[in-house]
Amino acid sequence: MSGAGLLDAVRQRLAQSGAEPTPARVAAALRAQGRLLGDAEVLGAAEELRCELIGTGPLEPLLADPRVTDVLVCAPDRVWVDRGAGLEPTGVTFPDAAAVRRLAQRLAAVAGRRLDDARPWVDARLPDGTRMHAVLPPIAVGSTCLSLRVVRPRAFSVAELTEAGTVPPGGEPLLRALVEARVSFLVSGGTGSGKTTLLSTLLGLVGGRERIVVAEDSVELRPDHPHVVRLEARPPNQEGAGLVTLRDLVRQALRMRPDRLVVGEVRGPEAVDLLAALNTGHAGCGTVHANTAADVPARLEALGTSAGLDRAALHSQLGAGLSAVLHLVRDRSGQRRIAEVHVLERDREGLVTTVPALRWAADGFARERGWGRLWSLIGDGAR
């Protein structure tokens, strides 16, 4: 029996027994195949099977690397990671496409979700907080595509983000003043630009006597703060019941006496409820996908109008409730940084536009024409 055949036989035996695949049971199942194996062979095969049956298989060493934020499997022999400097290929491989499919299906099952030919994609959160997305063939051409985004157990400090280059030198006092002044803001940027990381850090600057209520599709924000209440949306079950949307969570959060209302990612009708909350005395923040800070009003307009709020009302609430936008970019080298900070103002037609207040510079934020407006919001706390 070949090595692959041996592992397949052990895998089948363990599946039939239904017992937990502990190292001892895996080793016993290996020896029960009737082959003479040395201790080193048994330990090696047992570890390989353990990783596949209860871990993340060949991906475990990648996910254990504290620098890794994303692991992407495009094919059995094409596995990529992001260690903060852009995507890079790895030497990790799977035996075949079936092994990738098995791992994706098992991870989906662990998250309590279904992944099969009838439902060929899944977006879920694993018990350790890792965000997973998978698509099966034939929707994914050639091989199952698996994406894992690692959620680290703690938020970074502003000093750590400054050292990493995300915050420019001398930027901490300004960010701290922005939070302490209870300015409502959004963190914008593209996928993987560091929006969630920055927002978690900023929430850690909120006063310890304040109550933060966070509503997310999938829990990712982990602010270092003593009083955080987390609400997570829920997809419908296989019968189509039990759906809890982000919009539902925002409405519930308003009844939970929040000092800060946080929406992890504004990407749907919840934009209307968030803006309504920001116009009723609640300080709030969140993230939104946008190409530039100047595009944020148009992005929110699209979300609001799709939820039934007309353009004039949307801009009226936007102008009265939101004050600033912090925009993140990821340059060609993979460096994440706060490219600009904008403030909001109305034009002659009453529509909300953004005005640059700060711009990234190697020696610190450079002031732009909107600095006066930002200064009026945060006072002398930025000194």
C-alpha positions in Angstrom: 0.0 0.0 0.0 1.4 3.4 -1.0 1.8 6.2 1.6 -1.2 8.0 0.2 -3.2 4.8 0.2 -2.3 4.1 3.8 -3.4 7.6 4.9 -6.7 7.2 3.0 -7.3 3.8 4.7 -6.6 5.3 8.1 -8.8 8.3 7.3 -11.7 6.1 6.3 -11.3 3.9 9.5 -11.3 6.9 11.7 -14.4 8.3 9.9 -16.3 5.0 10.3 -15.5 4.8 14.0 -16.8 8.3 14.7 -14.3 8.6 17.6 -12.3 11.8 18.2 -9.1 11.6 16.2 -6.7 11.9 19.1 -3.0 11.2 18.5 -3.3 7.8 20.2 -6.3 6.7 18.1 -4.6 7.9 14.9 -1.4 5.9 15.8 -3.5 2.8 16.6 -5.4 3.1 13.3 -2.0 3.4 11.5 -0.7 0.2 13.1 -3.9 -1.6 12.5 -3.2 -1.5 8.7 -0.8 -4.3 9.1 2.4 -2.5 8.0 5.5 -2.4 10.0 6.1 1.2 10.8 8.8 2.8 12.9 8.1 5.3 15.6 9.2 8.2 13.4 6.9 7.1 10.5 3.9 6.7 12.9 4.5 10.1 14.4 4.9 11.8 11.0 1.8 10.2 9.6 -0.2 10.8 12.8 0.7 14.5 12.7 -0.3 14.8 9.0 -3.6 13.1 9.7 -4.2 15.2 12.8 -3.7 18.4 10.9 -6.1 17.3 8.3 -8.8 15.9 10.6 -8.9 18.5 13.4 -6.6 21.3 12.2 -6.0 23.1 8.9 -3.8 20.5 7.2 -0.8 21.8 5.4 -1.9 25.4 6.2 -1.3 25.1 9.9 2.4 26.4 9.8 1.2 29.4 7.8 -1.6 30.3 10.1 0.7 29.9 13.1 3.0 32.6 11.7 2.2 35.8 13.6 3.0 37.9 10.6 0.5 36.2 8.3 -2.8 38.0 7.8 -4.2 36.0 4.9 -3.8 32.5 3.4 -5.2 32.0 -0.1 -5.5 28.6 -1.8 -6.0 28.8 -5.5 -5.1 25.2 -6.4 -3.4 22.2 -4.7 0.0 23.5 -5.7 -0.7 27.3 -5.5 -0.9 28.6 -1.9 -0.3 32.3 -1.2 0.1 34.3 2.0 0.2 37.9 3.0 2.7 38.8 5.6 2.2 42.5 5.4 4.1 43.2 2.2 1.7 41.9 -0.4 0.9 38.4 -1.6 3.7 35.9 -1.9 3.7 32.3 -3.0 4.6 29.5 -0.6 6.0 26.0 -1.0 3.0 24.5 0.7 1.0 22.0 -1.4 -1.9 19.6 -1.0 -1.9 16.0 -2.4 -4.7 16.8 -4.9 -7.8 18.9 -5.5 -9.9 16.5 -3.4 -7.8 17.3 -0.3 -8.5 21.1 -0.7 -12.2 20.3 -1.1 -12.2 18.1 2.0 -10.5 20.8 4.1 -12.9 23.5 3.0 -15.9 21.3 3.7 -14.6 20.3 7.1 -13.8 23.9 8.1 -17.3 25.0 7.0 -18.8 22.2 9.1 -16.8 23.4 12.1 -18.3 26.8 11.6 -21.8 25.3 11.4 -22.3 26.0 7.7 -23.0 23.8 4.7 -20.7 23.5 1.7 -21.6 21.1 -1.0 -22.7 20.9 -4.7 -26.1 22.4 -3.8 -24.5 25.3 -1.9 -21.1 25.7 -3.5 -19.8 28.7 -1.5 -19.6 29.7 2.1 -18.6 32.8 4.2 -18.1 31.9 7.8 -16.1 32.5 11.0 -14.2 29.6 12.6 -14.2 29.2 16.4 -10.8 30.9 16.7 -12.1 33.9 14.9 -10.5 33.2 11.5 -12.7 34.3 8.7 -13.1 31.7 5.9 -14.5 31.9 2.4 -14.6 28.9 0.1 -16.0 28.2 -3.4 -16.3 24.7 -4.9 -15.9 23.6 -8.5 -17.4 24.0 -11.0 -18.1 27.6 -9.8 -14.4 27.8 -9.0 -12.8 26.6 -12.1 -10.3 23.8 -11.6 -10.1 23.6 -7.9 -11.7 24.7 -4.6 -10.7 28.2 -3.7 -10.2 28.7 0.0 -9.5 32.1 1.6 -8.6 32.4 5.3 -8.2 35.8 7.0 -6.5 35.6 10.4 -8.0 37.7 13.3 -5.2 38.3 15.8 -6.2 38.0 19.5 -5.2 41.6 20.3 -5.3 45.0 18.8 -2.1 46.9 18.0 -1.2 50.0 19.9 -0.8 53.3 18.0 2.9 53.1 18.7 3.1 49.8 17.0 1.2 51.1 14.0 3.6 54.1 13.9 6.5 51.7 14.0 5.0 49.7 11.2 4.5 52.8 9.1 0.7 52.9 9.1 0.6 56.0 11.2 3.1 58.8 10.3 5.5 60.1 12.9 3.8 62.4 15.4 0.4 61.2 14.3 -0.7 59.7 17.6 -1.7 62.9 19.4 -4.0 63.8 16.5 -5.7 60.4 16.4 -6.0 60.4 20.2 -7.6 63.9 20.0 -10.0 62.7 17.3 -11.3 59.9 19.5 -11.4 61.9 22.8 -13.4 64.7 21.1 -16.0 62.1 20.2 -15.9 62.9 16.5 -17.9 60.5 14.4 -15.8 59.1 11.6 -15.4 56.4 9.1 -12.2 54.5 8.1 -12.2 53.9 4.4 -10.0 52.0 2.0 -9.8 48.9 -0.2 -9.7 45.3 0.8 -6.7 44.4 2.9 -5.7 48.0 3.4 -5.9 47.7 7.2 -9.3 49.3 8.0 -10.2 46.9 10.8 -6.8 47.0 12.3 -6.8 50.8 12.5 -10.3 51.0 13.9 -9.5 48.4 16.6 -6.6 50.5 17.6 -8.6 53.7 17.7 -11.3 52.1 19.8 -8.6 51.2 22.3 -8.2 55.0 22.9 -11.8 55.4 24.0 -12.1 56.3 27.7 -12.4 53.4 30.0 -15.7 54.6 31.5 -17.4 54.6 28.1 -19.4 51.6 26.7 -18.7 50.5 23.2 -21.3 48.5 21.3 -20.0 46.8 18.1 -22.2 45.3 15.4 -20.5 43.2 12.8 -21.3 40.7 10.1 -18.4 38.6 11.4 -16.5 39.4 14.5 -13.2 40.9 13.6 -12.8 44.0 15.8 -10.9 43.3 19.0 -10.3 46.6 20.7 -8.2 46.7 23.8 -10.9 48.2 26.0 -12.6 47.1 29.3 -16.2 47.6 28.2 -17.0 46.2 24.7 -20.3 44.6 23.8 -20.1 42.6 20.5 -23.1 41.7 18.3 -22.7 39.4 15.3 -25.1 38.8 12.4 -26.4 35.4 11.7 -27.2 33.8 8.3 -30.4 31.8 7.9 -30.4 28.1 8.7 -31.0 25.4 6.1 -34.7 25.9 6.3 -34.2 29.6 5.6 -35.1 30.8 9.1 -33.2 32.6 11.8 -31.6 35.4 9.7 -30.2 38.3 11.8 -29.0 41.1 9.6 -26.5 43.9 10.5 -29.3 46.3 10.2 -31.1 44.4 13.0 -28.0 44.6 15.1 -27.6 48.4 14.7 -31.2 48.8 15.8 -30.7 46.6 18.9 -27.4 48.4 19.7 -29.2 51.7 20.0 -31.3 50.2 22.9 -28.1 49.1 24.7 -27.0 52.5 26.0 -23.9 52.8 23.8 -21.5 55.6 24.3 -19.9 54.6 21.0 -21.8 52.8 18.3 -19.5 50.9 15.9 -20.5 49.2 12.7 -17.6 46.9 11.6 -18.3 47.4 7.9 -21.0 49.6 6.4 -22.0 47.9 3.2 -25.8 47.7 3.1 -29.0 49.1 4.4 -27.5 49.5 7.9 -26.0 52.7 6.5 -29.4 54.4 7.0 -29.7 53.3 10.6 -26.1 54.3 11.4 -26.6 57.8 10.0 -29.9 58.1 11.9 -28.1 57.1 15.1 -25.4 59.7 14.5 -28.1 62.3 14.3 -29.6 61.4 17.7 -26.6 62.2 19.9 -24.7 58.9 19.5 -21.0 59.0 18.7 -20.2 56.4 16.1 -17.6 55.0 13.7 -17.1 52.2 11.3 -15.4 51.1 8.1 -16.4 51.4 4.5 -15.0 50.3 1.2 -14.0 53.2 -1.0 -11.3 54.1 -3.5 -10.6 57.5 -2.0 -11.9 59.5 0.9 -13.6 61.8 -1.6 -15.6 58.8 -2.8 -17.1 58.1 0.6 -20.2 60.4 0.2 -21.1 58.8 -3.1 -20.6 55.3 -1.6 -22.9 56.1 1.3 -25.4 57.7 -1.1 -25.5 54.5 -3.1 -26.1 52.4 0.1 -28.7 54.8 1.4 -30.7 55.1 -1.7 -30.8 51.4 -2.2 -32.4 51.2 1.3 -35.1 53.7 0.3 -33.6 57.0 1.6 -33.8 59.7 -1.0 -30.7 61.7 -1.9 -31.6 64.9 -0.2 -32.4 63.2 3.1 -29.3 61.1 2.9 -27.0 64.1 2.4 -28.8 66.0 5.2 -28.2 63.2 7.7 -24.7 62.6 6.4 -23.7 66.3 6.8 -25.2 66.5 10.3 -24.0 63.2 11.7 -20.6 62.4 10.2 -17.5 64.6 10.6 -14.4 62.9 9.3 -13.0 60.2 7.0 -9.6 58.4 7.6 -8.5 56.8 4.3 -6.0 53.9 4.2 -4.1 52.8 1.1 -1.7 49.9 0.4 1.1 50.9 -1.9 2.9 48.8 -4.4 5.4 47.5 -1.7 2.4 46.3 0.4 2.8 49.1 3.0 -0.4 50.1 4.7 -0.7 53.7 5.7 -3.2 56.5 6.5 -3.0 58.4 3.2 -5.3 61.2 4.1 -7.8 62.6 6.6 -10.8 64.5 5.2 -13.5 66.5 6.9 -17.1 66.8 5.5 -18.8 70.0 4.3 -21.8 70.9 2.2 -21.5 72.5 -1.3 -23.8 75.1 -2.6 -26.4 72.6 -3.6 -26.5 71.1 -0.1 -24.7 67.9 -1.0 -21.9 66.7 1.2 -18.4 66.6 -0.1 -15.1 65.9 1.6 -12.2 68.3 2.0 -8.6 67.2 2.6 -7.4 68.2 6.1 -4.3 66.0 6.4 -2.1 64.2 4.0 0.5 61.5 4.6 4.1 62.7 4.7 7.3 60.9 5.7 7.9 63.2 8.6 4.3 63.5 9.8 0.9 64.6 8.6 0.9 67.6 6.2 -1.9 70.0 6.7 -4.3 70.7 3.9 -7.1 73.3 3.4 -9.5 71.5 5.6 -7.2 71.6 8.6 -9.1 74.6 10.1 -12.3 72.6 10.1 -10.6 69.5 11.7 -9.0 71.7 14.3 -12.4 73.1 15.3 -13.6 69.5 15.8 -10.7 68.3 18.0 -9.6 71.6 19.6 -6.1 71.8 21.1 -6.0 68.1 21.9 -3.8 67.4 18.9 -0.9 69.5 20.2 
